[in-house]
Amino acid sequence: MKDLRQFSPFKEEQTNRPSRRSTLFWFGLSLVFALVYGILVWKQAFSSEFVVQDDARQHVFWMQRFVDSSLFPQDWIADYFQSVAPAGYTWLYQVAALGINPLLFSKLLPPLLGVLSTIASFGIVLEIFPVPAAAFVSSLLLNQVLWMQDDLVSATPRAFIYPLFLGFCYFLLRRSLLPCLAMIVLQGLFYPQSVFLSAGLLPFQILQWQGWRPRLSRSVQDYWFCGLGLAVAIGVMLPYALSISQFDPVVTLAEAQQMPEFQKGGRSAFFSDDFWWFWVEGPRSGLLPYPSRLPKLLILALLLPISLRFPQQFPLVQRIQPAIGLLPQLMLVSLFWFGAAHALLFKLHLPSRYTQHSFRLILSWAAGIAIIIGLDALRQWVNRNPKPVKQIVAIGLTGLVAAALIFYPSYKRAFPYTGYMVGTQPDLYRFLAQQPKEILIASLSPEADNLPSLTQRSVYVSKEYAIPYHMGYYRPLQQRIEALIGAQYSPGLPKLKRFIRDTGVDFWLLDRSAFTPEYVEESWFKQYPKAAKLAERSLKTSAGPALAKMTRPCAVSQNTEFILLDAACIVDQPNREP
């Protein structure tokens, strides 16, 4: 049987740096997988005429104003999401809108961000562990992590944390000052929260370690590097700290604790009595949201610190560079800001934003390095005593790991996980898109979430836009929601008419089942208990909601699922006693 070295990617373990040929091979292979995954994303994005990403329905829909400034006139919801969009993110879409519709651009962008993230991650791992095969495995795992979440695919501000923060980490390890400063500025322009992570890493640059004992650096350059970086970070974040928005103030902890929206089942569920969910898995509160969407091979990251303790058994650990310190440093910084965000709820927004992204990076890098160190140890163990049985076992284990790395996504039901929403009502979308641009649509149907993106027309309220973090925005929106519930289920036609006149609603979209007790019981607006109870009470009366009687005379479009009513027709109907 052939020596196992014939199958090994570690032929250069005795050299200080890998060869250019080897690096290019593994780098090219990394890009191949990044592109393949990106193509799978594009396949979903363009699978239908009416497709929009879940979070893009919040953060991208209003950007259609860049194509046609007359869209969404005096739209409270569009104005709010425009106000919270970071400047660089807005500028990018605005420039792209000169030739590409923003919603189309949001579909084209994610795979490109994935490729940039792959390039930066590959470079980082080479700085930590100059073995190209490890850089490939780490980048492959990172790609699987990225496409098992909907952060990157959303093309929203948080999608930019990966290429920009990875870029910062790469230049930090290379001690490239100007590119580091540029990355900090770009982070502030696209995803400001990531600046906190970058700023937290900078003070480590003035520390030098003697074993486990830190001491201050004696190099003036280290202090300049740290000082300039922190100055730029403060300068980038200062406008956010000093800005005053018409949608302020931010919700306080005391307010959030009293709001159903932040409780289990609420629109922005945050609090929970379940300790593990709250601190680990909670998508807004936890250290590592959605652990079920992480590749199982990431558990091998735990082998890295073990292998470092046993260099004789794992010879390749000798290739690990001092840059490995980035991993524990990033973990400490992430945990610090995670704790700070919990302590200052919700002034630093959501705690999970400070750990979920960085922990994915740390786990991907550590697992990739550990896998290569382990496989090399296995190879050397066999080569010291090349018995056929050992070689078969080693080749089998190597093949098993390789298969798990490459084919793992094929065993996932949803890979890539994109969160793309496919519109199922093309006739409705086309009808509304043909109406005047200034129309306003009232609806409690979940379908209202899709209308601004797929029809470019304003909705009065919807669940997707009921984000309760800025009370200057949410309190008026809450009043709208409660008023709409009251009007839709009002037994009196005068109240319904008064609502239409006061709000300027032009169309009313109803689910076919909207006037059944089960509909209200299972609805998203159950988190507004006072209005929901009034709706339930109305359904139990003999007269029932007045709007239910308008479906026959005022319907302008309908099918087996929805009825679209003309609001002007409702106003023209004669009043009847409830």
N, C-alpha and C positions, 0 to 999 in steps of 0.2 A: 504493500500500500504506500502511496506517495506520502512524503513528509507533509505535515499539516501546514507548513509555511507556504505551500503552493496556494492555499486558500486564504491566506492572511492579508489584511490590509495594513499590516504593521511593519513592513519591511524597513522602515526608516526610523525605528525606535531608538537607534543609537546615535542619530544625528540631532543637532541642536534645532534645526528648522526643517520642515518638510520640503521636498522638491517642488518646483513649480509645476511639473507635470502631474504629480499626485494631487496637489492642491486644486489645480484646474479641473481634474477629473471629478473629485468629490464635490467641488463647488458647482460644476455643471449639473451633476446629478441632483444636487439640492434644488437648483432652479427648475429642473425638469418636474420634480414633484410639486413644487410651488405652482408651476404653470398648469399642471394637470388638475390640481385641486381648484385652481382659479377657473379653469374651463368648466368644471362641474358646477361651480357657482353661477357662471354665466348661463349655463344650460337651464338652470332653474329661473334665473332672472328674466330670460326671454322665452319662457315656455308658453306664455299667453300674452294677449294684447293688454290685459289689465292685471298687471303685477306690480306690487309695491312692497317694500320691506317694512316690517312692523314699526320700527322706531323712525324710519324715514317719514312715516305718516305725520310725525310731530315736527321733525327738524328740517325736513326738505320741502314739504308741500308749499310753504309760503314763499320759497325762493322762485316759484314760477312768476312772481312779480318782476323778476329780472328780465323775463322774456316779454311780459305784458304788464306794465305798471298799473293798469286799470283793474287787475284781478284782486280779489279779496278787499274791496273798498271798506274802510271803517270796520274791519274785522278784528274784534278784540282778541281772538285766539291767535290769528296770524301775527298781530302786532306783538303779542307776548313772546311767541317763539322766536320772532325776529330779534327781540330785545335781548334774549339770553344767549344768542348765537355768538361765539367768539369771533373777533374781527378777522383773523386769518382764514378761518373756516368760511366765513361769509364772502370774503374777497375771492377765494378760490372758486367758489360756485358762481360768483358774479362774473368773473373772467370767463369761466367755462361756458356760461350762458350766452356769450356772444355767438357761439356756434352749436352748443349742445344743450338740450332741455335739461334742467336740473335733475329731474327724476331719472332721465336716461343716464346722466353723468353719475348719479348715485349708484347705478348698477354697474357701470364700467369701472369705477374707481377701486372697489375692494380687492380684486385680484392684483392690481398694480401695487396697492399697499402691502399685500401679502408678499410679493416679490421683493420689495424694498426691505421688509422685515426679515426675510430670509437672508438677504445679502448682509445686513447688519449683524444678525445672529451668528452667521457663519464666521464673520470676522471676529466677533467677541470670543467665541469658543477657541479660535486659533490663538488668541492672545492669552487665554487661560491655560490651554492645553494644546500645544501645536501638533496635533495629530488630525489631519484632514478627515479621516473616517469618523472621528468623534464629532467634528463640526457638522458633518453630514447627518449623523444620527440625531444630534441635538436639534438641528434645523428641521429634520423630518418630523420629530416629535412636536416641535413648536408649531409647525404647520397644521398638524392634526389637532393640536389644542386650539389654534385660532379658528379653524373651520368647524369645530364642535361647539363653538359659541357664536352668538350673533353680534359680537362687538365689532369685529372688522367688517363684516358684511353689511352692517347698518349704514356705513358711509356717513355716520354722524360724528360729532367732535371726538367721542371716545375711540373711534376707529383709528385716529391718528396717534394715539399714545404708543402704539407698537413701533412703527417706523421711526418716530421722533425720539422716544425714550431709548430705544435700542441704538439709534445713532449717537445719542448723548453718551451712553455707556461705552460704545466703541471708541469714541474720541477721548473719553476720560481715560480709558486704559492705555491709549496711545499718547496721552499727555499732550493732545493737540488743543491749545487754548482757544483759538478763534473759532474752529468748528464747534467746540463745546459750547461756547457762548452763543453761537448761532442756533444750536439745537435748543438751548434754554429759551431763547426769544421765540422760536417757532412753537415750542410747547405752550408758551403763554398765549400765543395767537390762536392756537388750535384746541388745546385741551389744558387749561390752566392748572388743573389739579396735579398734573404730572410734574409741574415745576417744583412742588413740595418734595417729591421723591428725589429729583435731581439735586435740589438744594441740600437735602439731607445727606447725600453722598459726598458733597464737597468737603466738609470738615474732616473726613477721613484722610484727605490728601495731605494733611499736615501731621499725621500720625505715622510713626514707624514702629514696627513690632519686633521685639526680641523674645521669641517664644510667645507666651501669652501676655507679656508685659508691654504696654504701649509707652512710647515716649514721643515728645514733640520733635518734629523734623528740624534739622539745622539748615535746611536749604531755603533761601529767600524765595526761590521760584515757587516752591510749594505754597507759601503764604500768599504770593501774588495770584497764583492759580485759584486758590480757595476764595480769596477776597474779591477778585474780579467776578468770579462766578456768582457769589452770593449777592454782589452789588447788582449784577444784571438780573438775577432772579427777583430781587426786591423791586427793581425798577419796572420789571414786566408785570408784577402782581399789584403794584401800587395803584394803577388806574382802576382795577377791580375793587380794591379795598375802599377807594374814595368815591367811586361812582354811586349815584343815587338814581334809582329807577322808580318810575311811576307804579311799578308792580311790587315794590317793597312794602312791608318788611318781610324777612324770612320767617317762616313758622318757628315758634319757640318749642322747646321740649315740653313745657307744661301744656301748650295748646295741642301739640301732636298727641300727647297721651290721652286727651279727652276726645279726639276726633276718630270716628269709625273708619275713616279713610286709611288710617295708619294701623288699624287692628287686623287681625287675621281675617282674610276674605275681602279686605278693603282694597281700593284702587292702588294704593301705595303701601301695602302691608309691610310693617316694620317691626312692631313689637310682638313678642310671643312669650308664653310661659315655658315653651320647650327650650331648654338651655342649649342643647346641641344645635337646633335649628337657628336660634338667635345668634349664637357666637360663631358658628362654623358654616352652615349651609345657607343661611338667609341671604337672598339676592341683594339686599340692601344693607343688612347689618352684619353679615358673616365674614369670616376670614377668607373662605374659599367657596364662593357660591357655585352651585351645580357641580359637585364632585363627580356625579354620575357621568358628566360629559368630558371627563378627563381620560386619556388613554391609560389603560391599566399598567403599561410598562413604566409609567412615571413612578411607581412604587419603588423601582430600582434606584431612584435617587438616594434612597436611604443607605445604599451600599457604598456611596462615595466616601462619607466620613469613616466608614469601617475600613475601606481599602487604604485610606491614608494612614491608619494606625498599623498596618502590616505591609510595609514596603517590600519585605523579602518575598512574601507570597504574591504580591501584586507589583512587579517591577516597573510597570509603566507609570506608576504614580510619580516616579522621579522626573517625568517630563512636565509635571504640573508646575505652572509659573506662579509667582507672587500675586498675579492678577486674580487668582482664585479667591482672594479676599473680597472681591466684588459680591460674591454670593451671600456670605454672612452679613456684610455691610448692608446690602439691599434688603435683606430680611429684617434687620434691626430697624432700619429707617421706615420700612413699611409698617412694622408693628407699632412704632412710635406714632406715626400719623394715624394709624387705625385707632389707637387709644385716644389720641387727641380729638379725632372726629367724633368718637363716642362721648368724650367728656364735654364737647362743645356743640352737641347736636342742636341744630342742623347748620351751624355756621360754616362748617367745612364740607357741607353737603353730606354724602353718604359714606360711612366708614369703609364699606366693602370696596370702594373705588381705589383705596390705597393699598390693598393687599391682593385682590383677585388678579390683577394684571401682572404685578411683579412676581407673585408666587408661581404663576404659570411659567414665567421666564426661568425662574430659579429651578423649578422642578425639571423643565425640559433640558436645561444645560447640565444639571447634575446627573440626570438619568442617562443622557447621551454619553457623558464622560465615563460614568460608572460602567455602562455596557461595554464600551471598548476596552477599558481596563480589565474587566472581568473576562472578556473573550481572549484577550492577550495572555492573561494568566493561565487560562485553560490551554491555550496553544503551547505555552512554554512548559506546562506540566506534562503534556503529551510528548513534546520533543525531548524532554530529559529521559524519557523511557518509552520510546515509540512502539508500544505494543499495539497490535491491530484492534483489540477491543477498545482500548483507550481512544484510538483515533476515530473509530466509528462513533463512540459516545460523543467525543468532542465535535465532530462534524455534524452529528445529529443535533446537538444543542445549539451550535452556531446557526444551523439552518432553521431551527425552530425560532430562535430570536429574530433572525432576518425575516422569516415569514410573518411573525407577529408584528414587526415594524412596518412591513410593506403592505400587508393585507388586512391589518386590523380595521381600517375604515370600512372594508366590505362587509364586516360583521355588524356594523352599526345600522340600525333601521333608518336613521336620518343623518347621512353624511354626504355632503356637508350640511350642517344645520344652519339654515339661512334666515328663518323667520319671514320668508317671503309670503305675503298674503295675495292669493289669487282671487280677483273679483269675479263673482258668479252672476252678476246682473248686468251684462253688457248693454241690454236695451235701456235699462234705467240710466246708466252712465251716459249713454249717447243722448238720451232725451234731455237730461239736465244740462249737459255740456252745450246744447243748442239754445238754452235759455239765456236771457240777458246776464251779463257778468255780475251785476249787482244783486242778484237774487239771494235770498236767505232761506235755508231749509231747516225746518224744525223736525226733530226725530229723537226718540228714545231707543231706536233700534241699533244694535251693534253695527249694522251696515253703515250708519252715519260716520263711523270711524274712517271709512274708505273714501267718502264722497269728496272731500277737499283735494285729495291727491288724484283721484280718477276722473273727476268732473271739473276741477278748477272752480268750484263754487263753494260758497261759505255755508257752514252749518252753525246753528244757534248754540248748540252744545253737543258733546258726545263723550263717552267714557274715555276714549284715547287722550283727550285733551284736558281731562279733569285732574291735573297735576297739582297737588296741594302744598307746594313748597314756598311759594311767594303769595302771601296773603292778600296783597294788593291786586293780584290777578284772581286768586281762587275764591275769595269771598264773593265778589260779583258773579263769578261763574257758578258758584254754589246757589246763589239766589236765582240765577237763570234756570238751573236744573230743577230746583224746587218749584219754580213758577211753571215750567214746562210740564212737569208731572201733574201739578194741580190743574192746568188747563186741559191736558189730554184726557184726564179722568174726571173732569168736572161734569156733574149731571146737568148743569145749566148752560145753555147756549150763550147767554150774554157774557158770562165770564170768559168763555172761549173766544168770543169775538173781541172782547176788550184786550185779551192777550195778543191777538193777531194785530190789532191796531197799534198797540203800544210797542211791539217789538219789530213790526215791519216784516214779519214772516211771509214768504210767498208760496212755499210749498210745505206740505206736511207728509212725511214718510212714515207709514205704519207697517209693522209686521202683521201678518194675517191673524196671529194669535195674541195680539196686543191687548185684547179685552177679555182675557181669561185669567182666573185667579192664579193659575200655574205660572203664567208669564210674569206677573208681578212678583210672585214668590221667588222665582229663579233669576230675576233681573239684576243687572249691575247697579241699578239705582236703589236697591234695598239698603244701601249704606246711608241713605237719607230717610231715616225711619219715619219722621213726622209726615212727609209728603207721601211716602209709600203706604202708610196706614190709611191715609185719606183715599188713595187709589183703591186699596182693597175694600174700603167701606163703600165706595161708589159702585164697585162691581157687584156688591151684594144687594143694592137697591133694585127696585122693580124697574125704574126708568133706565138705569145704567148711564154710562158716560155719553154726553151729547155728541162727542166726536164720532162715536160708533155709528150714529145715524147719518153721518155725512158721507159715508163711504160710497153709497150708491149715487147720490146726485153730484158729488164733487170730485170723483175719481178722474184723473187725467191719464194715468198709466197704472196697470196692475198685472199681476201674474199670480201663480199659486203661493208665493211667499210674501209679496209686498203689495201695498196699495199706496199710490202717491196722490195726494189730494191738493186741489187748488185752493189756497187760503182765501183768495178773493171770493170764490164761490161760497165758502163757508160764511163769510161776512154777509153775503147777500141773502142768505137763507132767513126765512121768517122765524122770529123767536117762538119757542114752544115752552110750555111749562115742563119742568123736569118731572 
